[in-house]
């Protein structure tokens, strides 16, 4: 199975010197795919490992338990037998007809004796439910989750069709309450899903679902890969959340962590059978020095079974519609991105620093999931800019549907932190927003959960800081700081949404300029939940100005829904005027005009447009309902003049006030 090298070079001729490396990794991918086909019956059977391993109930109520632990000399749940591959197995007959020997929700462990005689206890690696009682111990207990038929959630709604372009609402269930506590799946279903739908998002990306030992890790220290976090409720509650989202027309993505695993021994995968190298590389190669966690051995047959089956499980069991893969940079490079700046030189992507096993695992993961579930969506969190990341594996790529444009939020933070408004470079902003790989889809975002965390600041906080505590009421004067903050918050989001990619992402609460930062309970803050929540009360208070940003976010998404700019070709920027601080571009037949000047407004400002005709304003950041001043009359019609301007065939003239954006559409 080979790919067409000419197709690769038509995408990017600069890849020619690196074709041997691309061919080599594709051959490794093909070898693994053939192995899976020849020895396991193909992707379909190989990715159903969760039906073979762990605890599975048969129709007669007998329980079959299998565990891969080749280093163990003996294993007991009750005594288990070991095969030649190091897999331990036991079948527990029913207690009575139709009744399992292990009651639903029972606690259990596997006990093993090592070659040196030491007895160890572990939680089953494929366990589907674990719980934590912090009043007793931070160590998790494994539970046998087998609810009676009447208590099992039954899915009612079909998954919506794959969106033409994703407008993603990134959310964390635990922080989704106004109260200082861990919110539940049920609360999210009732209180947050309707908000997401009303805002015009079509995709939810759920963080911190895979069970993790430490709440403050934001879900990135996974202990049990097949267990949904019990902090927020039961597996049935999570199924109801996803099913309800589907009923609202929302697709749901899981933030999947296959880049590393928590180093916990008693309730994690680390040293599972007493050896250092079961699921992970041994020694320093199997440890991430910054994350203090274990690194998977992607070259191991059984590890591939575990990880690929893990992806399949979340789709089969919970009906997730795809994945955002965390830490892809760490997976693709032997240096894991630590202390490495990426210059964009192609030698960095195909040289000795590349972890081919990690890249090939991602190729297999994308290929397997897209083969089995053609409508799923996969997103890569990669800071390196790896070429071909968004090209299918069978065409020589890694196979993701989208990559996150991680340079965009960094640019805004840099500008807001270090550069006065009158020194912003329009050309630099446009370059950052349009500098993406041809025919590889990108998801643009102004900020994500990273910028919301303690130690950083959200865009709203950079813009308005302490005045958010005193001047966000309509009963107080509109101060220069709040006026600037509201205006730029909207403009930044609109230009990122319309110019920055083929998808858009917003982190929960940032759409309305959520005050304060995000900080999980920990020793350093007295284990407080005060900052580990979302203050919906401020956006729901009609006297506060947060509602204006919320209204604008909804309007922006709904205009995109109508005109489809995200799945249109990249925009044409006809003007980047450094003196006027004006940016003009066209996309999807719309004309976008941005005036970032802190003081100057322009009357009869001439802008180029390719398509002749009559135009109207379909969105203005200056609208009163978005916290603007209503200086732009949205009822005015604009007529083109058939003379070339800024490389476009026609021009028209607009009034564009200071710190205002307008979007025009043909009547």
SVG drawing of the C-alpha trace seen along z (x, -y; Angstrom):
<svg xmlns="http://www.w3.org/2000/svg" viewBox="-36 -61 55 82">
<polyline fill="none" stroke="black" stroke-width="0.4" points="0.0,0.0 1.8,-3.1 0.7,-6.7 1.1,-9.1 4.2,-11.2 3.1,-13.7 0.0,-14.5 2.3,-15.2 4.5,-17.5 1.5,-19.3 0.5,-20.2 4.0,-21.3 7.0,-21.1 9.4,-21.9 8.8,-18.3 10.7,-16.8 14.1,-16.3 12.1,-14.6 10.2,-12.1 12.4,-9.2 11.5,-10.0 7.8,-10.3 7.9,-7.0 9.7,-5.3 7.1,-6.3 4.3,-5.4 5.9,-1.9 6.0,-1.5 2.3,-2.4 1.6,0.1 3.5,2.8 1.5,2.3 -1.8,2.2 -0.9,5.5 0.1,7.1 -3.2,6.1 -5.0,7.5 -3.1,10.7 -2.9,11.6 -6.0,9.8 -8.5,9.8 -8.2,6.1 -9.1,2.9 -12.7,3.9 -11.7,6.8 -8.4,5.3 -10.1,2.2 -12.6,4.2 -10.0,5.1 -12.4,3.9 -14.7,6.9 -11.8,9.3 -9.9,7.6 -11.1,6.4 -14.4,7.6 -17.1,8.7 -20.5,10.2 -21.7,12.9 -25.4,13.6 -25.6,16.3 -24.4,13.8 -20.9,15.4 -18.1,12.9 -14.9,13.3 -11.9,11.3 -8.6,11.0 -5.6,9.0 -2.2,8.6 0.5,8.9 3.3,11.1 5.7,10.3 3.4,11.7 4.0,15.2 0.5,15.6 -2.7,13.5 -5.8,13.5 -9.2,12.0 -9.9,15.5 -7.0,17.6 -6.3,16.7 -4.6,18.7 -1.9,17.3 -1.4,17.9 1.7,17.8 1.2,14.0 1.2,13.1 -2.6,12.7 -4.3,13.9 -7.9,15.2 -10.7,16.4 -14.4,17.1 -16.7,16.6 -19.9,18.7 -23.2,17.0 -24.1,17.0 -27.6,18.2 -29.3,18.2 -29.0,14.7 -27.2,13.3 -23.5,12.3 -21.1,13.6 -19.9,10.0 -22.7,7.6 -23.1,4.3 -20.8,1.5 -18.7,3.9 -15.1,2.8 -12.4,5.1 -8.6,5.4 -6.3,7.8 -3.6,9.3 -0.4,10.5 2.7,12.3 5.9,11.2 8.9,13.4 10.7,12.2 7.7,13.3 6.4,9.8 2.6,9.5 1.1,6.4 -2.4,5.1 -3.6,3.1 -6.8,1.8 -7.8,3.7 -6.2,1.8 -9.5,1.9 -11.8,1.0 -14.8,-1.1 -15.6,-2.7 -13.4,-3.9 -14.3,-6.1 -12.4,-8.2 -13.2,-8.9 -10.8,-11.7 -11.9,-11.4 -10.4,-8.0 -7.6,-8.1 -6.7,-9.8 -6.3,-6.3 -9.1,-5.2 -11.2,-2.1 -12.2,0.0 -15.9,0.8 -17.7,3.5 -20.1,1.4 -23.0,3.6 -26.3,1.8 -29.6,3.7 -31.3,3.2 -33.8,0.7 -31.0,-1.5 -28.9,-1.5 -29.2,-4.6 -30.7,-4.0 -29.7,-6.4 -32.7,-8.1 -31.1,-10.4 -29.2,-9.8 -25.8,-11.6 -26.1,-14.8 -24.4,-14.8 -20.7,-15.7 -20.6,-19.6 -19.3,-21.2 -17.1,-23.3 -16.8,-23.1 -17.6,-25.9 -16.3,-24.4 -17.3,-25.1 -14.5,-23.8 -15.9,-22.9 -15.0,-21.2 -18.0,-19.7 -16.6,-20.1 -16.2,-23.9 -19.6,-24.5 -21.5,-25.6 -21.7,-29.1 -21.4,-27.4 -18.0,-26.6 -18.1,-22.8 -17.6,-20.1 -20.5,-20.3 -22.2,-17.1 -22.9,-15.7 -26.6,-16.2 -26.2,-19.8 -24.2,-20.4 -27.0,-18.7 -29.7,-20.9 -27.8,-24.2 -25.0,-24.5 -26.1,-22.5 -29.0,-25.0 -26.5,-27.9 -24.1,-26.3 -26.9,-25.7 -28.3,-29.3 -24.8,-30.7 -24.6,-29.0 -21.9,-26.4 -22.3,-23.0 -19.6,-21.1 -18.7,-20.5 -15.2,-19.5 -15.3,-17.9 -12.2,-18.1 -11.2,-16.0 -13.6,-13.1 -11.1,-10.2 -10.5,-9.5 -7.6,-11.4 -6.1,-11.2 -5.8,-14.9 -8.6,-17.4 -6.2,-20.3 -4.5,-18.4 -7.3,-19.6 -7.8,-16.0 -4.2,-15.5 -3.0,-12.9 -5.1,-9.9 -5.2,-6.9 -8.0,-4.8 -8.4,-5.2 -11.7,-3.4 -13.4,-5.1 -15.4,-8.4 -14.6,-10.7 -16.7,-9.7 -16.4,-13.2 -19.2,-14.4 -21.5,-11.4 -22.1,-8.0 -21.4,-6.6 -25.2,-6.7 -25.2,-10.4 -22.5,-11.1 -24.4,-9.1 -27.5,-11.2 -25.4,-14.4 -24.1,-13.2 -27.5,-11.9 -29.1,-15.2 -26.4,-17.2 -27.1,-15.0 -30.8,-15.8 -29.9,-19.5 -27.9,-19.0 -24.5,-19.2 -21.6,-16.8 -19.4,-15.9 -15.7,-15.4 -13.6,-13.9 -10.3,-15.5 -8.3,-12.3 -4.9,-11.9 -2.8,-9.3 0.4,-11.3 1.2,-10.2 -0.3,-8.6 -0.2,-9.3 2.7,-7.7 0.4,-6.4 1.1,-2.8 -1.7,-1.8 -4.5,-3.1 -2.7,-3.7 -0.9,-1.7 2.6,-2.4 4.5,0.7 1.3,2.6 2.8,6.1 5.8,5.0 7.9,4.3 8.9,0.8 8.1,1.5 4.6,3.0 2.7,0.2 5.6,-2.3 9.1,-2.6 11.5,-1.7 13.9,-4.1 14.2,-7.8 12.6,-7.2 9.4,-6.2 9.2,-9.4 8.3,-12.9 10.5,-15.2 8.2,-18.2 4.8,-16.4 6.2,-13.9 4.3,-11.1 4.9,-7.9 5.2,-7.7 3.6,-4.9 5.6,-2.5 3.8,-3.0 5.9,-0.2 4.2,2.5 1.5,4.7 -0.5,4.8 -0.1,1.1 -1.5,0.4 -4.5,2.7 -5.0,0.9 -4.9,-2.6 -6.9,-2.0 -9.5,0.0 -9.7,-2.9 -10.7,-5.3 -13.2,-2.8 -14.7,-2.3 -15.5,-6.0 -17.3,-5.9 -19.1,-2.6 -20.0,-3.0 -20.7,-6.7 -21.4,-7.8 -18.6,-10.4 -18.3,-11.9 -14.5,-12.2 -11.4,-13.4 -9.2,-16.3 -5.8,-14.6 -3.8,-16.3 0.0,-16.6 0.5,-15.6 3.8,-17.4 5.1,-15.3 4.0,-12.1 5.7,-13.0 9.2,-14.0 11.8,-12.3 12.5,-15.6 8.7,-16.0 9.0,-19.7 10.9,-20.3 13.3,-23.2 12.8,-23.1 11.6,-26.1 10.3,-25.2 11.6,-27.5 9.6,-25.9 12.7,-24.3 11.6,-21.0 14.6,-19.2 12.9,-19.5 9.9,-17.5 11.7,-14.6 15.1,-14.4 16.5,-12.5 14.2,-14.3 11.1,-12.7 9.6,-9.7 8.4,-7.6 6.6,-5.2 4.5,-8.0 3.8,-9.4 2.8,-6.0 0.5,-5.4 -1.3,-8.7 -1.5,-7.5 -3.0,-4.2 -5.4,-5.9 -6.7,-8.3 -6.9,-5.6 -8.6,-3.0 -11.2,-5.4 -12.0,-7.1 -12.3,-3.6 -14.7,-2.3 -16.5,-5.6 -16.3,-7.8 -18.1,-10.7 -15.8,-11.1 -13.7,-14.3 -10.1,-14.3 -8.2,-17.3 -4.4,-17.6 -3.0,-19.8 0.4,-20.4 2.6,-23.4 5.3,-22.3 3.6,-22.8 4.3,-19.2 3.6,-19.1 0.9,-16.6 -0.7,-16.4 -4.1,-17.1 -3.7,-14.9 -5.1,-11.3 -2.7,-8.5 -3.3,-6.6 -2.1,-9.7 1.1,-9.9 -0.2,-12.2 -0.9,-11.7 -4.7,-11.8 -6.2,-14.4 -9.3,-16.4 -8.0,-19.6 -5.0,-21.1 -5.2,-23.7 -3.7,-27.1 -1.7,-27.5 0.2,-30.6 -2.9,-32.8 -3.6,-33.1 0.1,-33.7 0.0,-36.6 -2.9,-38.3 -1.4,-37.9 1.9,-39.3 0.1,-42.3 -2.1,-43.0 0.9,-42.5 3.7,-44.3 2.4,-46.6 0.3,-49.8 -2.7,-49.9 -1.3,-52.4 1.8,-50.2 -0.2,-47.1 1.0,-46.0 -1.9,-45.1 0.3,-43.1 1.6,-41.0 -1.9,-40.3 -3.1,-39.2 0.1,-37.1 -0.4,-35.2 -4.1,-34.5 -3.4,-33.3 -0.1,-31.5 -1.4,-28.0 -0.7,-24.9 -2.5,-24.7 -5.4,-22.1 -4.8,-21.2 -7.7,-22.5 -7.0,-24.6 -9.0,-25.6 -8.5,-29.2 -9.1,-30.5 -8.3,-33.7 -7.9,-31.9 -8.5,-28.5 -8.4,-26.9 -4.6,-27.5 -5.0,-31.3 -7.7,-31.1 -5.5,-29.3 -4.0,-31.0 -0.7,-32.6 -2.1,-33.8 -5.0,-36.1 -7.9,-35.9 -8.2,-38.5 -11.0,-40.2 -8.8,-40.5 -5.8,-41.8 -8.1,-44.4 -10.1,-45.5 -8.4,-44.1 -9.6,-45.5 -12.3,-47.7 -14.2,-44.4 -15.0,-44.5 -16.3,-48.1 -17.4,-49.3 -19.2,-46.4 -22.7,-47.7 -24.9,-49.7 -25.6,-51.9 -21.9,-53.1 -20.3,-55.3 -18.7,-53.7 -15.1,-54.3 -12.4,-54.5 -11.0,-51.1 -14.3,-49.3 -15.2,-50.9 -11.9,-49.8 -12.2,-46.3 -15.6,-45.6 -14.7,-46.8 -11.4,-44.9 -12.9,-41.7 -15.4,-41.6 -13.0,-42.6 -10.4,-40.1 -12.9,-37.3 -14.5,-38.3 -11.2,-38.6 -10.0,-35.2 -13.3,-33.6 -13.4,-34.9 -9.8,-35.0 -8.0,-32.4 -9.0,-29.0 -11.6,-26.4 -12.9,-25.9 -13.3,-28.1 -12.9,-27.3 -14.0,-29.2 -13.4,-28.1 -16.4,-28.0 -17.2,-31.5 -14.7,-33.4 -17.5,-34.2 -18.9,-36.7 -15.5,-37.9 -15.6,-35.7 -14.1,-37.7 -11.1,-36.3 -9.0,-33.3 -9.3,-29.6 -7.6,-27.9 -8.5,-24.4 -8.6,-23.6 -5.1,-22.9 -2.9,-23.3 -1.7,-26.7 -5.2,-28.2 -6.6,-26.5 -8.3,-23.9 -10.8,-26.6 -13.3,-26.2 -13.8,-29.9 -12.0,-30.1 -12.8,-26.6 -16.3,-27.6 -18.0,-29.6 -19.9,-32.8 -23.0,-32.4 -24.7,-34.9 -22.8,-37.8 -23.9,-37.1 -27.5,-36.4 -27.7,-39.8 -29.3,-42.2 -27.7,-45.2 -24.2,-44.0 -22.3,-44.5 -21.2,-40.9 -24.4,-40.2 -23.2,-42.4 -20.2,-40.2 -22.4,-37.1 -24.9,-38.6 -22.1,-39.4 -20.7,-35.9 -24.0,-34.4 -24.6,-36.8 -21.1,-36.1 -21.7,-32.3 -25.2,-32.7 -23.8,-34.9 -21.2,-32.2 -24.0,-29.6 -25.8,-31.7 -22.8,-32.5 -20.5,-29.5 -17.1,-31.3 -15.3,-28.6 -15.5,-26.1 -14.8,-28.7 -11.4,-29.2 -8.9,-31.3 -9.8,-35.0 -8.2,-37.6 -6.8,-40.5 -6.9,-43.5 -5.8,-46.1 -3.5,-46.1 -3.1,-49.9 -0.5,-50.5 -1.3,-54.2 -5.1,-53.9 -4.9,-50.6 -7.5,-49.2 -7.8,-45.6 -10.1,-44.6 -10.7,-41.2 -13.3,-39.1 -14.4,-35.6 -17.5,-33.5 -18.8,-36.5 -18.7,-38.7 -16.7,-41.9 -15.0,-42.4 -13.7,-45.8 -11.8,-46.3 -10.7,-49.6 -8.3,-49.0 -7.3,-52.7 -7.6,-53.8 -8.8,-57.3 -9.5,-57.8 -12.9,-57.2 -13.1,-57.3 -16.0,-58.7 -16.4,-57.5 -13.5,-55.1 -12.9,-53.4 -12.5,-49.6 -12.0,-47.2 -14.4,-44.4 -14.3,-41.9 -18.0,-41.2 -20.1,-44.2 -23.5,-45.0 -25.5,-46.4 -24.2,-45.5 -25.8,-45.7 -24.3,-45.4 -25.0,-42.0 -22.9,-42.4 -21.5,-45.5 -19.5,-45.4 -20.8,-48.9 -24.4,-47.8 -26.0,-48.9 -27.1,-45.3 -23.4,-44.4 -22.3,-47.2 -21.4,-49.6 -22.5,-53.2 -24.8,-52.7 -22.6,-55.1 -23.0,-52.7 -26.3,-52.8 -27.0,-49.2 -29.9,-50.1 -27.7,-51.9 -27.1,-50.2 -23.7,-50.4 -23.3,-50.4 -20.0,-49.4 -18.2,-51.5 -16.6,-49.5 -13.1,-50.8 -10.1,-48.8 -9.1,-49.5 -6.5,-47.6 -6.3,-44.9 -10.1,-44.3 -12.4,-45.0 -14.7,-47.4 -14.9,-49.7 -17.4,-51.0 -17.3,-53.5 -18.1,-52.9 -18.2,-54.8 -15.9,-52.9 -15.6,-54.3 -12.6,-53.8 -12.3,-50.2 -15.2,-48.9 -15.7,-46.0 -18.4,-45.7 -19.4,-42.7 -21.1,-43.4 -23.1,-41.0 -24.5,-41.3 -28.2,-42.2"/>
</svg>
